[in-house]
Amino acid sequence: MLQHYRSRLSGPLLDRIDLHIEVPRVPHKDLTDQSPAEDSATIRTRVN
């Protein structure tokens, strides 16, 4: 049903639809933290 609905919308109309997502502000100290980061293998293990 979703595909059928999308096929009824024209390309120019779809180009005018924007998505807005609120993103919380990241504290400056978190951006400038110099502590060592996790390596990729550790992150991969946690994600798996």
C-alpha positions, 0 to 999 in steps of 0.5 A: 500500500505504501508503494502504491501511495508513493507512486501517486506522488509526483517527483517535484512534490516529493522533492519539497518534503523535508524531514525534521529531526531534533538532535540534542546539543552535545556538550563542548567538553564531550567534543574536546575530550582527549581521553583514548577512544575505544578501538574498532574491535572492542566496539564490534564485539559490543555491537555483535 
